């Protein structure tokens, strides 16, 4: 069992989650229980699932949680697009967070592949 804090993908996912929390502070109050909440939950789900998977007893279980994290990353990409199209998120913030999210997805895919090859 390894510590999730030792994984670069977890560190990156955590940092981007913090960025999303900061970015959504600027969203209108009317979105507090809508898009703001949805974006934050999807963002936090990624590092949370990586952390939970690290605590599992097998590589297969860990990989399952990484797949869930991948799904949350795709969900986050959609919410970023929606918030950009609604003019709630600036172009530079959108582009930066999307690029970081895509990097996280590549890192997750690589880790999943490694787990499958080892198992």
Beta strands, then each sheet from edge to edge (+ up, - down):
end
